[in-house]
């Protein structure tokens, strides 16, 4: 197979773009979903406003990456799009309901009367939790090849709970970086409490993934792959221990290292995503369709690729600009 042929490298390029979009979505929308979930904790109304203010400039733009990933799946891998969304129709519907509920409540809580604001806050928490749970459930079903036997559904449900914990952890890490005072101390406690449940999720997914396919099992445990992959779980374990130690000593008086938990959370998500991508590639639908089998025609892919090379830098630039402008500690939530 000639790797320079567009019919060979274009599907791989789109798989990389789609994977990068999913990873960026999980990290960026993951922390603001986590903040939404944590907003259900017992905190003072001013602290709740500060939590929501910390994600206010970013949360809407963060969802762009989900739209981009689904769009790339549709235009570049139409057969896979039909197979995946057909198998996940109900959880996708639930996720969209959660996203809509979350978006509406975010806007309405700012305009609601004092007596109604509490209900919109609860709707915001519910929308965030529903979205996270449905995404975790979809991840679990994807890993087991969309099988719905009792053990497979139980695994998907466990994955859903652990992804909620993972989002809550990265959300707490975001608040450690963006908050001050009592709210920052609470965020450190939340991060400590969710760190190890996140670890349970990574461990369970890592244990189940090679068992769902002989191909993946051989890809993990045959030599020299076993030796080449060994640094990934070792680095993950070291990162967990490092985060545990860092959270024991935070917050500090100077607040110099408040960014460490968030950077560590990104590292955990990156390592976990790398393991999944390595396991399932070149299949876009587990054990059914490879990226080449599911890809659109070569001509269509080339036109879309040119367009993507124009659009992606624009999305990256305005995202970077937004984070640069609104960097620093979260301030009072104000609407004009």
C-alpha positions as a Markdown table, in Angstrom:
| # | Residue | x | y | z |
|---|---|---|---|---|
| 1 | Unk | 0.0 | 0.0 | 0.0 |
| 2 | Unk | 1.5 | 3.3 | -1.1 |
| 3 | Unk | 1.2 | 5.6 | 1.9 |
| 4 | Unk | 1.6 | 8.7 | -0.3 |
| 5 | Unk | -1.7 | 8.0 | -2.1 |
| 6 | Unk | -4.4 | 10.4 | -1.0 |
| 7 | Unk | -6.8 | 7.5 | -0.5 |
| 8 | Unk | -4.4 | 6.1 | 2.1 |
| 9 | Unk | -3.2 | 9.2 | 4.1 |
| 10 | Unk | -6.4 | 11.3 | 3.9 |
| 11 | Unk | -8.5 | 8.9 | 6.1 |
| 12 | Unk | -5.7 | 8.7 | 8.6 |
| 13 | Unk | -5.4 | 12.5 | 8.6 |
| 14 | Unk | -9.1 | 12.9 | 9.3 |
| 15 | Unk | -8.9 | 10.3 | 12.0 |
| 16 | Unk | -6.1 | 12.3 | 13.7 |
| 17 | Unk | -8.1 | 15.6 | 13.3 |
| 18 | Unk | -11.2 | 13.9 | 14.7 |
| 19 | Unk | -9.3 | 12.4 | 17.6 |
| 20 | Unk | -7.7 | 15.8 | 18.4 |
| 21 | Unk | -11.1 | 17.4 | 18.4 |
| 22 | Unk | -12.5 | 14.8 | 20.8 |
| 23 | Unk | -9.5 | 15.2 | 23.1 |
| 24 | Unk | -9.8 | 19.0 | 23.2 |
| 25 | Unk | -13.5 | 18.7 | 23.8 |
| 26 | Unk | -13.0 | 16.3 | 26.7 |
| 27 | Unk | -10.4 | 18.5 | 28.3 |
| 28 | Unk | -12.0 | 21.9 | 27.7 |
| 29 | Unk | -15.7 | 21.1 | 28.1 |
| 30 | Unk | -14.7 | 18.5 | 30.7 |
| 31 | Unk | -13.5 | 21.1 | 33.2 |
| 32 | Unk | -16.6 | 23.3 | 32.7 |
| 33 | Unk | -18.9 | 20.3 | 33.0 |
| 34 | Unk | -17.0 | 19.4 | 36.1 |
| 35 | Unk | -17.5 | 22.9 | 37.5 |
| 36 | Unk | -21.2 | 22.5 | 36.7 |
| 37 | Unk | -21.4 | 19.2 | 38.6 |
| 38 | Unk | -19.5 | 20.7 | 41.6 |
| 39 | Unk | -21.9 | 23.6 | 41.7 |
| 40 | Unk | -24.3 | 21.2 | 43.3 |
| 41 | Unk | -22.2 | 21.1 | 46.4 |
| 42 | Unk | -23.2 | 23.2 | 49.5 |
| 43 | Unk | -21.5 | 26.5 | 48.9 |
| 44 | Unk | -22.3 | 30.1 | 49.6 |
| 45 | Unk | -24.3 | 31.8 | 46.8 |
| 46 | Unk | -21.3 | 34.2 | 46.1 |
| 47 | Unk | -19.0 | 31.2 | 45.7 |
| 48 | Unk | -21.4 | 29.5 | 43.3 |
| 49 | Unk | -21.5 | 32.7 | 41.3 |
| 50 | Unk | -17.7 | 32.8 | 41.3 |
| 51 | Unk | -17.6 | 29.1 | 40.1 |
| 52 | Unk | -19.9 | 29.9 | 37.2 |
| 53 | Unk | -18.0 | 33.1 | 36.5 |
| 54 | Unk | -14.8 | 31.1 | 36.1 |
| 55 | Unk | -16.2 | 29.2 | 33.1 |
| 56 | Unk | -18.5 | 32.0 | 31.8 |
| 57 | Unk | -16.2 | 33.3 | 29.0 |
| 58 | Unk | -15.2 | 29.8 | 27.8 |
| 59 | Unk | -18.0 | 27.2 | 28.2 |
| 60 | Unk | -19.9 | 28.0 | 25.0 |
| 61 | Unk | -16.7 | 28.0 | 22.8 |
| 62 | Unk | -15.5 | 24.8 | 24.4 |
| 63 | Unk | -18.4 | 22.9 | 22.9 |
| 64 | Unk | -17.2 | 23.9 | 19.4 |
| 65 | Unk | -14.9 | 21.0 | 19.5 |
| 66 | Unk | -17.7 | 18.5 | 20.0 |
| 67 | Unk | -19.5 | 20.0 | 17.0 |
| 68 | Unk | -16.3 | 19.8 | 15.0 |
| 69 | Unk | -15.7 | 16.1 | 15.9 |
| 70 | Unk | -19.2 | 15.1 | 15.0 |
| 71 | Unk | -19.0 | 17.1 | 11.8 |
| 72 | Unk | -15.8 | 15.4 | 10.8 |
| 73 | Unk | -17.3 | 12.0 | 11.6 |
| 74 | Unk | -20.2 | 12.8 | 9.3 |
| 75 | Unk | -18.4 | 14.2 | 6.3 |
| 76 | Unk | -15.2 | 12.1 | 6.4 |
| 77 | Unk | -16.6 | 8.7 | 7.7 |
| 78 | Unk | -20.3 | 8.7 | 6.7 |
| 79 | Unk | -20.6 | 4.9 | 7.2 |
| 80 | Unk | -19.1 | 5.1 | 10.7 |
| 81 | Unk | -21.3 | 8.1 | 11.5 |
| 82 | Unk | -24.4 | 6.0 | 10.7 |
| 83 | Unk | -23.2 | 3.0 | 12.6 |
| 84 | Unk | -22.1 | 4.8 | 15.7 |
| 85 | Unk | -25.0 | 7.2 | 16.1 |
| 86 | Unk | -27.4 | 4.4 | 15.2 |
| 87 | Unk | -26.0 | 2.3 | 18.0 |
| 88 | Unk | -25.9 | 5.2 | 20.5 |
| 89 | Unk | -29.2 | 7.0 | 19.5 |
| 90 | Unk | -30.7 | 7.1 | 23.0 |
| 91 | Unk | -27.6 | 8.2 | 24.9 |
| 92 | Unk | -26.9 | 10.8 | 22.3 |
| 93 | Unk | -30.4 | 12.2 | 22.7 |
| 94 | Unk | -29.9 | 12.3 | 26.5 |
| 95 | Unk | -26.6 | 14.1 | 26.0 |
| 96 | Unk | -28.2 | 16.7 | 23.8 |
| 97 | Unk | -31.0 | 17.2 | 26.3 |
| 98 | Unk | -28.4 | 17.7 | 29.0 |
| 99 | Unk | -26.5 | 20.2 | 26.9 |
| 100 | Unk | -29.7 | 22.2 | 26.1 |
| 101 | Unk | -30.8 | 22.2 | 29.8 |
| 102 | Unk | -27.3 | 23.3 | 30.8 |
| 103 | Unk | -27.2 | 26.1 | 28.2 |
| 104 | Unk | -30.7 | 27.4 | 29.0 |
| 105 | Unk | -30.2 | 27.4 | 32.7 |
| 106 | Unk | -26.8 | 29.2 | 32.4 |
| 107 | Unk | -28.5 | 32.1 | 30.7 |
| 108 | Unk | -31.7 | 32.1 | 32.7 |
| 109 | Unk | -30.1 | 32.0 | 36.1 |
| 110 | Unk | -28.6 | 35.4 | 35.4 |
| 111 | Unk | -32.0 | 37.0 | 34.7 |
| 112 | Unk | -34.2 | 35.1 | 37.1 |
| 113 | Unk | -35.7 | 36.6 | 40.3 |
| 114 | Unk | -34.0 | 35.6 | 43.6 |
| 115 | Unk | -36.7 | 33.0 | 44.3 |
| 116 | Unk | -36.3 | 31.3 | 41.0 |
| 117 | Unk | -32.5 | 31.4 | 40.7 |
| 118 | Unk | -32.1 | 28.3 | 42.9 |
| 119 | Unk | -34.1 | 26.2 | 40.4 |
| 120 | Unk | -32.0 | 27.3 | 37.5 |
| 121 | Unk | -28.9 | 26.5 | 39.5 |
| 122 | Unk | -30.2 | 23.0 | 40.1 |
| 123 | Unk | -31.1 | 22.7 | 36.4 |
| 124 | Unk | -27.5 | 23.7 | 35.5 |
| 125 | Unk | -26.1 | 21.0 | 37.8 |
| 126 | Unk | -28.5 | 18.4 | 36.4 |
| 127 | Unk | -27.7 | 19.3 | 32.8 |
| 128 | Unk | -24.0 | 19.0 | 33.5 |
| 129 | Unk | -24.4 | 15.7 | 35.3 |
| 130 | Unk | -26.7 | 14.3 | 32.6 |
| 131 | Unk | -24.2 | 15.3 | 29.9 |
| 132 | Unk | -21.3 | 13.7 | 31.6 |
| 133 | Unk | -23.1 | 10.5 | 32.5 |
| 134 | Unk | -24.3 | 10.0 | 28.9 |
| 135 | Unk | -20.9 | 10.6 | 27.5 |
| 136 | Unk | -19.3 | 8.1 | 29.9 |
| 137 | Unk | -22.0 | 5.6 | 29.0 |
| 138 | Unk | -21.3 | 6.0 | 25.3 |
| 139 | Unk | -17.6 | 5.6 | 25.9 |
| 140 | Unk | -18.2 | 2.3 | 27.8 |
| 141 | Unk | -20.5 | 1.0 | 25.0 |
| 142 | Unk | -18.0 | 2.0 | 22.3 |
| 143 | Unk | -15.2 | 0.1 | 24.1 |
| 144 | Unk | -17.2 | -3.1 | 24.2 |
| 145 | Unk | -18.3 | -2.8 | 20.6 |
| 146 | Unk | -21.8 | -1.6 | 21.4 |
| 147 | Unk | -22.7 | -5.0 | 22.9 |
| 148 | Unk | -25.6 | -4.7 | 25.5 |
| 149 | Unk | -25.4 | -7.8 | 27.6 |
| 150 | Unk | -25.6 | -7.4 | 31.4 |
| 151 | Unk | -21.9 | -7.2 | 32.0 |
| 152 | Unk | -21.4 | -4.9 | 29.1 |
| 153 | Unk | -24.1 | -2.5 | 30.3 |
| 154 | Unk | -22.7 | -2.7 | 33.8 |
| 155 | Unk | -19.3 | -1.7 | 32.5 |
| 156 | Unk | -20.8 | 1.2 | 30.6 |
| 157 | Unk | -22.6 | 2.4 | 33.7 |
| 158 | Unk | -19.4 | 2.2 | 35.7 |
| 159 | Unk | -17.5 | 4.1 | 33.0 |
| 160 | Unk | -20.3 | 6.8 | 33.2 |
| 161 | Unk | -19.8 | 7.2 | 36.9 |
| 162 | Unk | -16.0 | 7.3 | 36.6 |
| 163 | Unk | -16.2 | 9.9 | 33.8 |
| 164 | Unk | -18.3 | 12.1 | 36.0 |
| 165 | Unk | -15.6 | 11.8 | 38.6 |
| 166 | Unk | -13.0 | 12.6 | 36.0 |
| 167 | Unk | -14.8 | 15.7 | 34.9 |
| 168 | Unk | -15.4 | 16.7 | 38.5 |
| 169 | Unk | -11.7 | 16.3 | 39.2 |
| 170 | Unk | -10.5 | 18.4 | 36.3 |
| 171 | Unk | -13.3 | 21.0 | 37.2 |
| 172 | Unk | -11.9 | 21.1 | 40.7 |
| 173 | Unk | -8.4 | 21.5 | 39.4 |
| 174 | Unk | -9.6 | 24.4 | 37.3 |
| 175 | Unk | -11.1 | 26.0 | 40.3 |
| 176 | Unk | -7.9 | 25.5 | 42.3 |
| 177 | Unk | -6.2 | 27.6 | 39.6 |
| 178 | Unk | -9.0 | 30.2 | 39.1 |
| 179 | Unk | -10.4 | 30.7 | 42.6 |
| 180 | Unk | -9.1 | 32.2 | 45.8 |
| 181 | Unk | -9.7 | 31.9 | 49.6 |
| 182 | Unk | -12.3 | 29.5 | 50.9 |
| 183 | Unk | -13.5 | 28.5 | 47.4 |
| 184 | Unk | -10.0 | 27.5 | 46.5 |
| 185 | Unk | -9.7 | 25.4 | 49.7 |
| 186 | Unk | -12.9 | 23.7 | 48.9 |
| 187 | Unk | -11.7 | 23.0 | 45.3 |
| 188 | Unk | -8.6 | 21.3 | 46.7 |
| 189 | Unk | -10.8 | 19.1 | 48.9 |
| 190 | Unk | -13.0 | 18.2 | 45.9 |
| 191 | Unk | -9.9 | 17.4 | 43.8 |
| 192 | Unk | -8.6 | 15.1 | 46.5 |
| 193 | Unk | -11.9 | 13.3 | 46.8 |
| 194 | Unk | -12.4 | 12.7 | 43.0 |
| 195 | Unk | -8.8 | 11.9 | 42.1 |
| 196 | Unk | -8.8 | 8.3 | 43.1 |
| 197 | Unk | -12.3 | 7.6 | 41.6 |
| 198 | Unk | -10.9 | 8.9 | 38.4 |
| 199 | Unk | -8.0 | 6.5 | 38.8 |
| 200 | Unk | -10.5 | 3.6 | 39.3 |
| 201 | Unk | -12.1 | 4.6 | 36.0 |
| 202 | Unk | -8.8 | 4.6 | 34.1 |
| 203 | Unk | -7.8 | 1.3 | 35.7 |
| 204 | Unk | -11.1 | -0.4 | 34.8 |
| 205 | Unk | -11.1 | 0.9 | 31.2 |
| 206 | Unk | -7.4 | -0.2 | 30.9 |
| 207 | Unk | -8.3 | -3.7 | 32.2 |
| 208 | Unk | -11.3 | -4.2 | 30.0 |
| 209 | Unk | -10.1 | -2.7 | 26.7 |
| 210 | Unk | -7.6 | -5.6 | 25.8 |
| 211 | Unk | -10.2 | -8.2 | 26.7 |
| 212 | Unk | -12.8 | -7.1 | 24.2 |
| 213 | Unk | -10.7 | -8.1 | 21.2 |
| 214 | Unk | -7.9 | -10.6 | 20.5 |
| 215 | Unk | -6.4 | -8.0 | 18.1 |
| 216 | Unk | -6.2 | -5.4 | 20.9 |
| 217 | Unk | -4.8 | -8.0 | 23.4 |
| 218 | Unk | -2.1 | -8.9 | 21.0 |
| 219 | Unk | -1.4 | -5.3 | 20.2 |
| 220 | Unk | -0.8 | -4.7 | 24.0 |
| 221 | Unk | 1.0 | -7.7 | 25.1 |
| 222 | Unk | 3.0 | -9.0 | 22.2 |
| 223 | Unk | 6.7 | -8.1 | 22.1 |
| 224 | Unk | 8.1 | -5.6 | 21.5 |
| 225 | Unk | 4.8 | -3.7 | 22.0 |
| 226 | Unk | 4.6 | -4.6 | 25.7 |
| 227 | Unk | 8.0 | -3.0 | 26.3 |
| 228 | Unk | 7.2 | 0.1 | 24.2 |
| 229 | Unk | 3.8 | 0.6 | 26.0 |
| 230 | Unk | 5.2 | 0.1 | 29.5 |
| 231 | Unk | 6.0 | 3.8 | 30.1 |
| 232 | Unk | 2.4 | 4.8 | 29.7 |
| 233 | Unk | 1.0 | 3.0 | 32.8 |
| 234 | Unk | 4.2 | 3.9 | 34.7 |
| 235 | Unk | 3.9 | 7.6 | 33.9 |
| 236 | Unk | 0.2 | 7.5 | 34.7 |
| 237 | Unk | 0.9 | 6.0 | 38.2 |
| 238 | Unk | 3.7 | 8.6 | 38.8 |
| 239 | Unk | 1.3 | 11.4 | 37.8 |
| 240 | Unk | -1.4 | 10.1 | 40.2 |
| 241 | Unk | 1.1 | 10.0 | 43.0 |
| 242 | Unk | 2.4 | 13.5 | 42.1 |
| 243 | Unk | -1.1 | 14.9 | 42.1 |
| 244 | Unk | -1.8 | 13.3 | 45.4 |
| 245 | Unk | 1.2 | 14.9 | 47.0 |
| 246 | Unk | 0.6 | 18.3 | 45.3 |
| 247 | Unk | -3.0 | 18.4 | 46.6 |
| 248 | Unk | -1.8 | 17.7 | 50.1 |
| 249 | Unk | 0.3 | 20.9 | 50.0 |
| 250 | Unk | -2.2 | 23.2 | 48.3 |
| 251 | Unk | -3.2 | 25.9 | 48.5 |
| 252 | Unk | 0.1 | 27.6 | 49.2 |
| 253 | Unk | 0.5 | 31.1 | 50.7 |
| 254 | Unk | 1.9 | 32.5 | 47.4 |
| 255 | Unk | -0.5 | 30.5 | 45.2 |
| 256 | Unk | 2.5 | 29.9 | 42.9 |
| 257 | Unk | 1.7 | 26.3 | 42.0 |
| 258 | Unk | -2.1 | 26.5 | 41.8 |
| 259 | Unk | -1.8 | 25.5 | 38.1 |
| 260 | Unk | -0.2 | 22.1 | 38.9 |
| 261 | Unk | -3.5 | 20.1 | 39.5 |
| 262 | Unk | -5.0 | 21.3 | 36.2 |
| 263 | Unk | -1.8 | 20.5 | 34.2 |
| 264 | Unk | -1.7 | 17.0 | 35.9 |
| 265 | Unk | -5.4 | 16.4 | 35.0 |
| 266 | Unk | -4.7 | 17.3 | 31.4 |
| 267 | Unk | -1.8 | 14.8 | 31.5 |
| 268 | Unk | -4.1 | 12.0 | 32.8 |
| 269 | Unk | -6.7 | 12.6 | 30.1 |
| 270 | Unk | -4.0 | 12.8 | 27.4 |
| 271 | Unk | -2.5 | 9.5 | 28.5 |
| 272 | Unk | -5.9 | 7.8 | 28.7 |
| 273 | Unk | -6.9 | 9.0 | 25.3 |
| 274 | Unk | -3.5 | 7.8 | 23.9 |
| 275 | Unk | -4.2 | 4.4 | 25.2 |
| 276 | Unk | -7.6 | 4.2 | 23.6 |
| 277 | Unk | -6.5 | 5.6 | 20.3 |
| 278 | Unk | -3.6 | 3.1 | 20.1 |
| 279 | Unk | -5.9 | 0.2 | 21.0 |
| 280 | Unk | -8.7 | 0.9 | 18.4 |
| 281 | Unk | -6.7 | 2.3 | 15.5 |
| 282 | Unk | -7.2 | 1.7 | 12.5 |
| 283 | Unk | -10.9 | 0.9 | 13.4 |
| 284 | Unk | -13.3 | 3.8 | 13.7 |
| 285 | Unk | -16.2 | 1.4 | 14.5 |
| 286 | Unk | -14.7 | -1.2 | 16.8 |
| 287 | Unk | -13.8 | -4.4 | 14.9 |
| 288 | Unk | -16.2 | -3.5 | 12.1 |
| 289 | Unk | -15.0 | -0.6 | 10.0 |
| 290 | Unk | -11.5 | 0.7 | 9.5 |
| 291 | Unk | -10.8 | 4.4 | 8.7 |
| 292 | Unk | -10.3 | 3.4 | 5.0 |
| 293 | Unk | -13.4 | 1.3 | 4.8 |
| 294 | Unk | -15.6 | 4.0 | 6.4 |
| 295 | Unk | -14.0 | 7.0 | 4.5 |
| 296 | Unk | -15.8 | 9.1 | 2.0 |
| 297 | Unk | -14.6 | 9.3 | -1.6 |
| 298 | Unk | -11.0 | 10.5 | -2.1 |
| 299 | Unk | -12.3 | 13.6 | -4.0 |
| 300 | Unk | -14.7 | 14.6 | -1.2 |
| 301 | Unk | -12.0 | 14.0 | 1.5 |
| 302 | Unk | -9.5 | 16.3 | -0.3 |
| 303 | Unk | -12.0 | 19.2 | -0.6 |
| 304 | Unk | -13.0 | 18.8 | 3.1 |
| 305 | Unk | -9.4 | 18.6 | 4.1 |
| 306 | Unk | -8.6 | 21.9 | 2.4 |
| 307 | Unk | -11.5 | 23.5 | 4.2 |
| 308 | Unk | -10.5 | 22.0 | 7.5 |
| 309 | Unk | -7.0 | 23.5 | 7.1 |
| 310 | Unk | -8.6 | 26.9 | 6.9 |
| 311 | Unk | -11.2 | 26.5 | 9.6 |
| 312 | Unk | -9.1 | 24.7 | 12.3 |
| 313 | Unk | -6.5 | 27.5 | 12.7 |
| 314 | Unk | -9.3 | 30.0 | 13.1 |
| 315 | Unk | -11.0 | 28.0 | 15.8 |
| 316 | Unk | -7.6 | 27.5 | 17.6 |
| 317 | Unk | -6.8 | 31.2 | 17.3 |
| 318 | Unk | -10.0 | 32.5 | 18.8 |
| 319 | Unk | -9.9 | 29.9 | 21.5 |
| 320 | Unk | -6.4 | 30.9 | 22.4 |
| 321 | Unk | -7.3 | 34.6 | 22.3 |
| 322 | Unk | -10.3 | 34.0 | 24.6 |
| 323 | Unk | -8.1 | 32.2 | 27.2 |
| 324 | Unk | -5.5 | 35.0 | 27.0 |
| 325 | Unk | -8.0 | 37.8 | 27.5 |
| 326 | Unk | -9.8 | 36.1 | 30.4 |
| 327 | Unk | -6.8 | 34.5 | 32.1 |
| 328 | Unk | -6.2 | 35.0 | 35.8 |
| 329 | Unk | -8.4 | 34.6 | 38.8 |
| 330 | Unk | -12.2 | 34.6 | 38.3 |
| 331 | Unk | -13.8 | 37.8 | 39.3 |
| 332 | Unk | -17.3 | 38.8 | 40.3 |
| 333 | Unk | -20.0 | 37.5 | 37.9 |
| 334 | Unk | -21.7 | 40.5 | 36.2 |
| 335 | Unk | -24.1 | 40.9 | 33.4 |
| 336 | Unk | -24.7 | 44.1 | 31.5 |
